[in-house]
């Protein structure tokens, strides 16, 4: 579809119900997406479109694709680029903002939840600095794959509604095909959004932003005696539970900057993210994380640090609420101290479920840590080890599958009797326990080499079938199916992907 053809298209109707656009003008820049030459639809998420109450047929039509590519503005859309700041690898940048994304507006889904609809890779904005505002097909498809996989795994996350190619080249290290992702989120409010106004000393804007976040995400705080403390408590709790879910799945975000930390408690901004294969706490995949700041094991610490930055931005509100500087500061510290409690509780509960335990004993921590240490020493595949434990829970004949994960099977043999003894202290049958574990431990994850193969096929050959096939497998990550063994198999040495890239 050319720009000439685009002039004759009818406006696409989307039931926008915008609220962020009602905030003061200093919260954003009003800017429309930049049109592209020949947009083509690669993928439309039919299930998500239905959840949002959108007409999938209309979205897939020429006028719909034009909107998804940024070449047209749908009726009711009020496109804007959001302002925010952020700590990037510990260094504060006063102004970042949406440099290549565009918030088209908000819709209220069939579930009653308000969602942002945003284009990523839609052209320059006042926040672009020296960037071109565009995205290449590889990063767009990576975010589509991983965000949708996280959703099916049960992790709070932004979603991907559509991916389109633009017909235009993007210049990075090489010349790449351009693309635009349509991203859906509970909101795009970030810790960095609060930091933006805090850096300006604009307490009135901070209050307005906090009240907006409370109304949109933390309604229970609206009626609390200390609303801003309740708001901070809510964000701390959600983020603690979110990071625990990442850890339980072996997921590594890669760029946990404060501008990539969502106030709603969703996983956001899938850049150099990856799922760990051979278990090691210090695993890093991001090509730009040279010091391991956002390594697998450091993710809880990184999130706690980010939340401390949020707490300091709303400290003026807490001081006023608590009636003094010392009381306000104490309130912030008390809230932040809850992170560890919520994180450990979520992690330990999740780990027990992964091992088939439904009750709690003090010795469970030692049992879990002993297994993880043995997995680290033996370079056991994180996902498959826990999945094969499901078979072992059904009967001792399943031990062989777990033993095969270890370089020296004796490492499992030494641990297994302790586990059996602990299982015997519960009332589940082997079949019930195995079924429970299979609903907890996935068999299919977006393994790095499979993701990279799909991206390479799309980039080099315009072949999107590997991308489609991978999405189809990941749509049911807990259901093992015959013939899909390659999707559950760790990378061979020559396939192993050690570095992932942001793609900006």
C-alpha positions in Angstrom: 0.0 0.0 0.0 1.5 3.3 -1.0 1.0 6.8 0.5 -1.0 7.7 -2.7 -3.4 4.9 -2.0 -3.5 5.9 1.7 -5.3 9.2 0.9 -8.4 7.3 -0.2 -8.7 5.2 3.0 -11.7 5.7 5.3 -11.0 6.6 8.9 -10.6 3.6 11.3 -12.9 3.8 14.3 -11.4 2.7 17.6 -13.4 3.3 20.9 -10.8 5.5 22.5 -11.5 6.8 26.0 -8.4 8.8 26.7 -7.3 10.0 30.1 -3.6 10.7 30.0 -4.2 13.3 27.3 -6.3 15.2 29.8 -3.3 15.8 32.0 -1.3 19.1 31.8 0.6 19.7 28.6 4.0 19.4 30.4 3.3 15.6 30.8 3.8 14.9 27.1 4.4 16.4 23.6 1.5 16.2 21.2 3.0 14.6 18.1 1.6 12.3 15.4 3.4 9.3 14.1 5.5 9.7 10.9 3.9 8.0 7.9 5.7 5.2 6.1 5.8 4.2 2.4 4.4 0.7 2.1 3.1 -0.8 5.3 2.4 -4.5 5.4 0.8 -6.5 8.2 3.0 -9.3 9.6 1.0 -10.3 12.6 -2.3 -9.3 14.2 -3.1 -10.7 17.7 -6.7 -11.7 17.3 -7.2 -12.8 20.9 -5.9 -9.5 22.2 -7.9 -7.5 19.7 -11.0 -9.3 21.0 -10.1 -8.5 24.6 -9.8 -4.9 23.7 -13.1 -4.9 22.0 -11.5 -4.0 18.6 -12.7 -5.2 15.2 -9.9 -7.5 14.0 -11.2 -7.4 10.4 -11.0 -3.6 10.4 -7.5 -3.6 11.9 -6.3 -6.0 9.2 -7.9 -3.8 6.4 -5.7 -1.3 4.5 -7.0 1.5 6.7 -6.3 -0.5 9.8 -2.8 -1.4 8.7 -2.2 2.3 7.9 -3.1 3.2 11.5 -0.9 0.4 12.9 2.0 1.6 10.8 1.5 5.3 11.9 0.5 6.5 8.4 -3.0 7.3 9.5 -4.5 8.6 12.7 -7.7 6.8 13.8 -10.8 8.7 14.9 -10.6 9.6 18.6 -6.9 9.1 18.7 -4.9 11.9 20.4 -1.3 10.8 19.6 1.4 12.0 22.0 4.9 11.2 23.3 5.2 10.8 27.0 7.8 12.7 29.0 10.0 10.9 31.5 13.5 10.7 32.9 15.5 7.7 34.2 18.5 6.1 35.7 20.3 4.2 32.9 22.8 1.7 34.4 22.9 3.9 37.5 23.4 7.2 35.7 20.6 9.8 35.8 19.3 11.4 32.6 16.9 14.3 33.3 15.0 13.9 30.0 14.4 10.7 28.1 10.8 10.4 27.0 9.2 8.5 24.1 11.8 9.0 21.5 10.4 6.4 19.1 7.0 5.5 20.5 3.6 7.2 20.2 0.7 6.8 22.6 -2.4 6.6 20.3 -4.8 6.6 23.1 -6.6 4.3 25.6 -9.4 1.8 25.3 -11.5 0.1 28.0 -11.3 -3.7 27.3 -14.1 -6.2 27.7 -12.6 -7.0 31.1 -13.3 -3.4 32.3 -9.5 -2.6 32.4 -8.2 0.5 30.7 -5.3 -0.1 28.3 -2.9 2.1 26.4 -2.4 1.5 22.7 1.1 2.6 21.7 3.1 2.4 18.5 6.8 1.6 18.8 9.1 2.6 16.0 6.7 5.2 14.7 9.1 8.0 14.0 10.8 11.0 15.6 9.4 12.9 18.5 10.7 15.9 20.5 12.3 13.3 22.8 14.3 11.5 20.1 17.5 13.4 20.6 19.8 12.1 17.9 17.7 8.9 17.2 15.7 8.2 14.0 12.6 7.2 16.0 12.4 3.9 14.0 12.7 0.2 14.8 14.0 -2.7 12.8 12.0 -5.9 12.2 14.2 -8.0 14.5 13.6 -6.1 17.8 9.9 -5.7 16.9 9.5 -9.5 16.5 11.6 -10.2 19.6 9.3 -8.1 21.7 6.2 -9.7 20.1 7.5 -13.2 20.8 8.7 -12.6 24.4 5.9 -10.4 25.6 3.3 -12.9 24.3 5.2 -15.8 25.8 5.3 -14.0 29.2 1.5 -13.5 29.0 0.9 -17.2 28.3 3.3 -18.1 31.2 1.1 -16.0 33.5 3.5 -13.1 34.1 2.2 -9.5 34.2 3.4 -7.9 31.0 2.8 -5.5 28.2 1.2 -7.2 25.2 1.7 -7.1 21.4 -1.3 -6.3 19.3 0.4 -6.1 15.9 3.6 -6.0 13.9 3.9 -4.3 10.5 6.8 -3.8 8.2 7.2 -0.2 6.8 8.8 -0.7 3.5 11.6 1.6 4.6 15.2 0.8 5.7 16.5 1.4 9.2 20.2 2.1 9.5 22.0 0.5 12.5 25.3 -1.4 12.2 23.8 -2.6 8.9 20.8 -1.7 6.8 17.7 -3.5 8.1 14.0 -3.7 7.2 11.9 -1.2 9.3 8.9 -2.2 11.3 6.4 -0.9 13.9 5.1 -2.7 16.9 1.7 -2.0 18.4 2.1 -2.4 22.1 -0.7 -2.7 24.7 -0.1 -1.9 28.4 -2.1 -1.3 31.5 -0.3 2.0 31.2 3.1 3.3 30.3 3.7 5.1 33.6 7.2 4.5 34.8 9.4 5.2 37.8 11.2 7.6 35.4 7.9 9.5 34.8 8.0 10.5 38.5 11.7 11.2 38.3 11.1 13.7 35.4 9.0 16.0 37.6 11.1 15.4 40.8 14.2 16.6 38.9 12.3 19.8 38.1 11.2 20.3 41.7 7.6 20.3 40.4 5.7 19.0 43.5 2.3 19.9 42.0 3.0 17.8 38.9 4.2 14.9 41.1 0.9 15.1 43.1 -1.1 15.1 39.9 0.8 12.2 38.5 0.5 10.2 41.8 -3.2 10.8 42.0 -3.5 9.7 38.3 -1.6 6.5 39.0 -3.7 5.8 42.1 -6.9 6.3 40.2 -5.8 4.1 37.3 -3.9 1.3 39.1 -4.3 1.5 42.9 -7.9 2.3 43.7 -7.5 0.9 47.2 -5.1 3.7 47.9 -7.7 6.3 47.0 -9.6 5.7 50.2 -6.6 5.0 52.5 -5.8 7.3 55.3 -2.3 7.7 53.9 -2.9 7.5 50.2 0.6 8.1 49.0 2.1 5.6 51.4 -0.6 3.1 50.3 0.4 3.9 46.7 4.1 3.2 47.3 3.2 0.0 49.2 1.2 -1.2 46.2 4.0 -0.6 43.7 6.5 -2.2 46.0 4.3 -5.3 46.5 3.6 -5.7 42.8 7.2 -5.3 41.7 8.4 -7.7 44.3 6.0 -10.4 43.1 6.9 -9.6 39.5 10.6 -10.1 39.9 9.9 -13.3 41.8 8.1 -14.6 38.8 11.0 -13.7 36.5 13.3 -15.6 38.8 11.1 -18.7 38.9 11.1 -18.8 35.1 14.8 -18.1 34.6 14.0 -14.8 32.8 16.5 -12.0 32.6 15.2 -8.6 31.7 18.6 -7.2 30.7 17.9 -3.4 31.0 16.2 -2.8 34.4 16.6 1.0 34.2 14.1 3.1 36.1 12.5 4.2 32.8 11.9 0.5 32.1 10.2 0.0 35.5 6.4 0.1 35.2 4.2 1.7 37.9 1.5 -0.9 37.1 3.7 -3.8 37.9 4.0 -5.2 34.4 7.1 -6.3 32.6 7.9 -3.6 30.0 10.5 -2.9 27.4 11.8 -6.1 26.0 15.2 -5.3 24.6 18.2 -7.6 25.3 16.0 -9.9 27.4 16.6 -13.7 27.4 15.6 -16.9 29.2 18.5 -18.7 30.9 19.4 -22.2 29.8 22.3 -23.6 31.9 21.6 -22.4 35.4 24.0 -19.9 36.9 23.0 -16.9 39.1 25.4 -14.5 37.5 24.2 -15.1 34.0 24.1 -12.0 31.7 23.0 -11.8 28.1 22.7 -8.1 27.5 25.6 -6.9 25.3 25.6 -3.5 27.1 25.5 -4.9 30.7 29.3 -5.1 31.0 29.4 -5.1 34.9 26.4 -7.5 35.4 24.3 -4.9 37.0 21.2 -6.6 35.7 22.4 -10.2 35.9 19.9 -12.9 36.8 20.6 -13.0 40.5 20.9 -9.2 40.9 17.4 -8.5 39.5 15.8 -8.3 43.0 18.5 -5.9 44.2 18.1 -3.8 41.0 14.3 -3.6 41.5 14.7 -2.6 45.1 17.1 0.2 44.1 14.6 1.4 41.4 11.8 1.5 44.0 14.0 3.5 46.3 14.2 6.1 43.5 10.4 6.1 43.2 10.2 6.6 47.0 12.5 9.6 46.9 10.4 11.2 44.2 7.2 11.2 46.2 9.0 12.0 49.5 7.5 15.5 49.5 4.0 14.0 49.4 4.9 11.5 52.2 6.4 14.3 54.3 3.2 16.3 54.0 1.1 13.3 54.6 3.0 12.2 57.7 3.4 15.7 59.1 7.1 16.1 59.0 10.5 15.3 57.4 11.5 12.5 59.7 8.1 10.9 59.7 7.9 11.1 55.9 11.3 9.6 55.5 10.5 6.8 58.0 7.4 6.0 56.1 9.3 5.6 52.8 11.9 3.3 54.5 9.1 1.2 56.1 7.5 0.7 52.7 10.8 -0.2 51.0 11.6 -2.7 53.7 8.5 -4.7 52.7 10.1 -5.5 49.3 12.2 -8.3 50.7 9.4 -9.9 52.6 7.1 -9.9 49.6 9.8 -11.1 47.2 11.0 -13.9 49.4 7.4 -15.1 50.1 6.6 -15.2 46.4 9.8 -16.8 45.5 9.7 -19.5 48.1 6.0 -20.3 47.4 6.8 -20.6 43.7 9.9 -22.7 44.3 7.9 -25.1 46.5 5.3 -25.5 43.7 8.1 -26.2 41.2 9.2 -29.0 43.5 5.7 -30.3 44.0 5.3 -29.1 47.6 2.1 -27.6 48.8 2.9 -27.1 52.5 5.7 -25.2 54.1 8.6 -26.5 56.2 11.7 -24.7 57.5 14.0 -27.2 55.8 12.5 -26.4 52.3 14.9 -23.5 51.8 17.9 -25.8 52.2 16.3 -28.4 49.9 15.8 -25.7 47.2 19.2 -24.2 47.6 21.0 -27.5 47.4 19.2 -28.4 44.1 20.1 -25.0 42.6 23.7 -25.3 43.7 24.0 -28.7 42.1 22.3 -27.4 38.9 24.8 -24.6 38.8 27.8 -26.9 39.2 26.5 -29.3 36.6 25.3 -26.6 34.2 21.8 -28.2 34.2 19.2 -26.6 32.0 17.0 -24.5 34.3 13.6 -25.1 32.5 14.1 -28.7 31.6 15.4 -29.8 35.0 12.2 -28.6 36.7 10.0 -30.0 33.9 11.6 -33.4 34.1 11.1 -33.3 37.9 7.4 -33.5 37.1 7.9 -36.9 35.5 10.0 -38.0 38.5 7.3 -36.9 40.9 4.9 -39.2 39.1 7.2 -42.2 39.7 10.8 -43.1 40.2 11.1 -44.3 36.6 11.0 -40.5 35.7 14.4 -40.1 37.4 16.2 -40.9 34.2 15.0 -37.7 32.6 16.3 -35.5 35.4 19.6 -37.4 35.7 20.2 -36.6 32.0 20.2 -32.9 32.8 23.4 -33.3 35.0 26.9 -33.7 33.7 27.4 -36.1 36.6 24.0 -37.8 37.3 25.3 -38.6 40.8 24.7 -35.0 41.7 21.0 -35.6 41.3 21.1 -39.0 42.9 22.5 -37.5 46.1 19.7 -34.9 46.3 16.8 -37.0 45.2 16.2 -39.0 48.4 15.8 -35.8 50.4 13.2 -34.7 48.0 11.4 -38.0 48.1 11.4 -37.9 51.9 9.9 -34.4 51.8 7.2 -35.4 49.3 6.2 -38.3 51.5 5.2 -35.8 54.2 2.4 -34.4 52.0 -1.0 -35.9 51.1 -1.0 -35.6 47.3 -0.9 -38.7 45.1 2.0 -38.9 42.7 -0.4 -38.2 39.8 -1.9 -35.1 41.5 1.5 -33.8 42.3 2.9 -34.3 38.8 -0.2 -32.6 37.3 0.3 -29.6 39.7 4.0 -29.4 38.8 3.3 -29.5 35.1 1.0 -26.4 35.5 3.9 -24.7 37.2 7.0 -25.7 35.2 6.8 -24.9 31.5 8.2 -27.2 28.8 8.4 -24.4 26.2 10.1 -21.1 26.6 11.4 -18.6 24.0 14.9 -20.2 23.8 17.4 -17.7 22.5 18.6 -19.7 19.6 15.0 -20.3 18.4 14.2 -16.6 18.7 17.3 -15.6 16.9 16.6 -18.1 14.1 13.1 -16.7 13.7 14.4 -13.1 13.6 17.1 -14.0 11.1 14.6 -15.6 8.7 12.4 -12.6 8.9 15.2 -10.1 8.5 17.3 -11.9 5.8 14.6 -13.7 3.8 11.3 -12.0 4.7 10.3 -15.5 5.9 7.9 -15.2 8.8 7.0 -18.9 9.1 9.6 -19.6 11.9 8.2 -16.6 13.8 4.6 -18.0 13.4 5.6 -21.5 14.3 7.4 -20.3 17.5 4.4 -18.2 18.5 2.1 -21.2 18.1 4.3 -23.4 20.3 4.6 -20.7 23.0 0.9 -20.2 23.1 0.6 -23.4 25.3 3.9 -23.4 27.3 2.8 -26.0 29.8 1.3 -28.6 27.5 3.9 -31.0 26.2 3.1 -32.1 22.6 4.6 -34.8 20.4 6.7 -33.6 17.5 7.8 -30.3 19.3 10.9 -31.7 20.9 13.2 -29.2 19.1 11.4 -26.3 20.9 12.1 -27.8 24.3 15.8 -28.7 23.6 18.6 -26.5 24.8 20.9 -25.0 22.2 23.8 -27.0 20.8 27.2 -25.3 21.3 27.2 -24.0 17.8 23.6 -22.6 18.3 24.2 -21.0 21.7 23.4 -17.3 21.9 25.6 -15.5 24.5 24.7 -11.9 23.7 21.4 -10.2 23.0 21.0 -6.6 21.8 18.7 -3.7 22.5 18.1 -2.8 18.9 17.5 1.0 19.5 
